[in-house]
């Protein structure tokens, strides 16, 4: 829960979306709408790698074994004259880091950083048409494990939700002709703060890095009472064309079924099948199956890309995966729990992830995020990470 303050009460339009029922020029008013959200997180983070992998990694890629982190996030939003939407997301982080593995074993370091992880400048030319320049983590689709239809970023950060994914830079045009249809033209013009993974390493050096390519996409969205459907066509500077999409349907009041996928230029197909069931106690059980045909892509294959879990690429190096997740909110009116089991069907390795948040009051909560890999160093869930755990307090200002 994050507290928000406002000078004028109104419904805020989400970044990258507009809603309007009629074709008309935007209406100018004399009002200035402004709101903010602020959250301060203080937590220790512990990371344990497979020892053989830790000894092999260069120091520049070796994560700290223990970090004491203070992270401040401020979200500012303004809508002058109701035709312009402005957002700014400054961040500040101070961390003490200590290494207990690999070439940096025994090292200590203080790290301080201030940066902009997001912004938005959006102009509504008509009630149905908006143009925007933004830095954001652009996500869509119903899937929990991965988003195979997203040509910009297929990772979603759900295993460690307290760690904010880095924003990338976009130009967008959004046309919403009706309450059911929306069309978007999207251009990923810069990688922003996203960490592109290394292709190869030698000794203590990264000798090759994934090169950023501008990517362009057209997206059509249809929403009805019980179903949604989206189709995404994309290409990049290398003319690597891809067609993706997703659909979801409320089969009943308690059952949601969905599918998401993408087809590459060479015929490689990634697809995900999923369904969720809401129990009588309010808990939700979700099951997914994911087939990954892009695991041989040199730009994203190999364990090296697993080193940057907050980057744009999800770390899947095999072909077939399953997910089983349980979410329960309002436990004793204060606690929310998510437990997730990811299984690699190809090498029989497992990843267990979980998150717990306990709301203390309107301005404070406790959280615990964790991820444990149960495979060996010859399996995907075991070749790099043994565990990542972070626990702390979040203060809403």
N, C-alpha and C positions, 0 to 999 in steps of 0.2 A: 504494500500500500504506500503510495507516495502522495503527500499533501500537495495541493495546488492553491495558488492565490490568484485573484483576478480583480481587475479594476472595473470590468463590465461583464455581467453574466450573459453568456450566449453559448450556443452549441459550436464547438470547435470543429472545423473541417480537417480531417486527417491529412497528413502530408501526402501529396500525390493523388488526391481524389477530390472530386467536386460532386455535388448533388444539386440538381435543379429540375423542376418539372416542366418548365416552359422555355421556349426560345425567345430571348430578350436580351438587350444590352445590359451589362452590369449596372446596378444602381449605386450611385455615389451618395454617401451620407457624410455627415460631419463628425461621426463617432470614431473614436480610437479604442479598439478592443485589445487588451493585453492580459496575458496570464503567464504563469511560471510554475515550474516544478523543480524542486531541489532535493537531492538525496546524498547523504554522506555514508559511505560504507567503510568500516574498519574491520579487518580480518587477517588472520594468518593463512597462508597457503602452503601446502606441503606437496612435493612432487617426487616420486621415486621412479626411476627408469630401470629398464633391464641393464644389468651391469655391463654386459658386453657392448650393448649399444651406446651406453654412456661413455665408455672408454674410447669408442670410435668417433664420436661426434666432435667437431671443432668447437672451440670455446664460444664462438659467436652464436651457435645454435643450441648450446647446452642450457636448459632452463635451470633456474635456481632451485635448490632442494627445499629451501625454506624462505618464505618471504613474509614480511610484516607490512601490510598494505593499508594505506589511507587513501580513499578514492572519493572525490567530490564531483558530482554531476549536476549541472544546471541546465534546464531546458527553458528557453524563453520563446514566447510566441506573441505576435502582434498582427492585427488585421486592420490597418488604416483604411477607412472609407469602404470597407467590405468588398473591395475588389483586389486587394493585395494581401497575400499571406506571407509573413516573414517568420522564420524560425532560426534560432542560434543555439548550439549545444556545446558550450565550452566545458572542458574537463581539466581536472588537476589531480595528479597522483604522486604520492610520496611513498617510497618503498625501501625497506632494508632487505638485502638479499644475501643469502649464504649458500655456498655450494659444498656438497658432501660427496660428489661423484665426478668421475671423469677428469679431464685435463685441468679443470678449474677447482678441484677439490681443495678445500681450505680457504678459498677466496671469499671475501666479503665486499659488499658494495652498497652505497646509498644511491638511489635513482630518483630523480625528480623530473616531472614532465608536465607541461601545460599545452593543451592542444584543442582544436575544434574537431570533434568527431562527427558533427552534422550541421547542416544549415539548409534553409529553403528560402528561395525567392520565387513566389508564384503570383502570376497576374491572371485574373479572370477576365478575358476579353468579352465573353458573354457568360450568362449563367451556365451554359453547357460546355464552354470551352475554356481551358486554362493552359498556360505555358509556364514551365518551371525550370529552375536550375537548382540542384540540390546535392548535398552530400548525405548519404543515408545507407542503411542496411536494407536493401530492397528485397522483401520477402513476399511470397504468396503461396497459395496451395494449402491443402488440408493435411499433408503428410507430417509425421513427427520425426522419422528417421533421417530423411534427406529429401531434397526437392529436385527431382530429375528434370523437371520442365523449365527450371530457371537457368538461362544461358549466362547469367552474370555471376551467380553464387549459388551453389547447390547445398552448402552447409547452412545449418540454422541455429547452431549453438545451444540446442536444447539440453545436451548432457551437462553443461555447466552454465546455467542461465544467468548467474550473477556476474559472469565475465561478459562485458559488452563487446559485440562484434564491431569491427572497424568499418567505418563508412567509406563508400566509394562515390565518385562524382558522376552525376547524371544530368542530361537535358531531357525534358519530358514535355509532351503535348498530350492532353487528356480531353477527349470529347465524350460527353455523356448525353446522348440524344433522348434517353428516356430513363425511367426508373429501373428498367430491366437490362439495358445495354450500356456498355462503356467500351471505348476504344482508346488505346494508348500507343503513342510513338515514343520509344525509349532509346537513348544513346548513352552508353557507359563510356565517358570520354577520358576518365582518369581512374587509376586504381586507388587514389586517395590514401587512406591509412591502412588499407588491406595489405597483409603480408603475403606476397607471392612466394611459394615454396621453392627451395633449391632443386635443381635437376641432378647435380652431382657435387661431391665434396672430395677434397684431397688434403689429408693432414688436417691442419687447422684453418683451411680456407674453403670457402664456397666458390667453386670454379665455374659454375654455371647456374643461372637463375632463370626461372620462368619469365619470359618476356610478356609484358602487358600488351594486349591488342584491343583497340577500341571495338566495341561490340554494339550492334544496332538491332532493335527488335520492334515488331508490331504485335500488339496484344489485344485480343477481343474477349470481353467478359459478358456473360449472360447470367442473370440471377432471377430465379423465380421463387415461388413460395417454398418448395421442397427440394430444389436442386440448384446447383451452380455449374457453369461450364466455361472453360477458358481455353483459348488456342493462341499459341505464341510461335511466331516465325522469327528467326534471327540469323544474322550473318556477322562476320568480323572482318578486320582489315585483310586477313588472309583468304577471304571468301569461303570460310568454313561455315557452311549453312546447316541449320538445325531447325527442326519442327518439334514443338513440345505442346503439352496441354494437360489439363486436369479436369475432373468432374467429380461431383459429390451429390449424394441424394439421401434425404431423410426417408429411409424405408418405413419407419414407424416412429412413434414418439421417443423410443429408446434406442433405435438402431440407426447409425449413419454408415453408409458405404461410400468408398471413394477409390479413385484410380488416378495415377499421375505418371507421366512418362515423357520421353524425348527420343527422337530419331536423328542420328547423325548422318552426315553426307555419305559416308561409306556404308550405310545400312545398319550401323550399330544401334541397338535399341536398349535404352534404360527404362524400366517400368517398375512401378510400385502399386501393390494392391493392399487396401486397408479397410478396416471396419472398426467401429467403436460401439460399445453397448453401455448404456447408462443403467446402473443398478437401482434398486428401490431405495437404498440408503444414500443415493446421490453420487456415489463413486462411479468412475468411468473406466471400463476395461477396453484397451485398444490392442489390436493385432495387425501387423504389417508384414508383407513379404516384398523384398526388393531384389531385382535382378539388375546387375551392373555389367553392361557390355563395354564400358569405356575404361576398364581397368588396365588395358594395354596402351592407353594414350600416354605417350612419353612426357607430355606436359604435366600430368597429374599422377603418374604411377610411381611405385616404389615407396619404401617406408619413409623417405625423406619428407614427403608432403604431409606425413602425420605430425611432423614437428610443429606445424603452424596451425593448430586447431581453430584459431580465430580468424584464419584467412578465408579466401573465397571458395576453397576447394574442400569438400568433405573427404575424410581419410578412409576411402574404401579401395583396397588393392586386390580383393577377390571378386567373385561374381554373384554369390547368392547369400542373402542375409534374411533373418527374421527378427522381428521386434515384438515384445509383449510388454505392455505398460499398464500400470494401475494408478489412477489419480483419485484422491479423496480430499475434498475440501471441508471446511467447517467442522473439523474434529474438535470437540469441546468448545466450539465457537471461535477458536483462535488459531488452529493449526491446519496447514495445507501440506499434503504429502504426495510426492510423485516417486514411483519406483519403476525402473526401466531395465529390461533384460534384452540385450542384443546378442544374437548368436550368428557366427559365421558358419554357414552350412558346408563350405568347401573344406575348411581345415579344423572344424569342430572346436573353435575357440569362442570364449564368451567375454562380454563386457557387461558389468552391472553398474548402473548409474542411479542416483537418487537425489532428491532435493526435499528439504523440509523448511518451512517458514512458519514461525510462531509470532503472531501479531500481539504485541504487548499493550499498545494503545494507538491512538490516532497518529502518532508521530514516531513510533519506534517498533522494530521487529527484530527477531533473531533469525538467522538463516544458517543452513548447512547444505553444501553441495559436495557430492563425491562421485568418483568414477574409479572402478577397480577392474583391471584386466586379468583374466584367469587362465590365459594360455601360456605356452612356453615360448622361448626365444626363436622358435622356428614357425610360430603361428602368428597370424595378424594381431590378435589381441594378446600380446605378450612380447612381441618383437621390440616394442618401444616402451610403453608405459606399464608400470606396475600399479600405480594409483596416483590420483590427484584428489586432494581434499582441501576445502576451504570452508571456514566457519567464522561467523562474526555477527556484527550488529549493523542495522541500517537505520539511520535517523533521517526522518523527513522534516525539512525545514519550511 
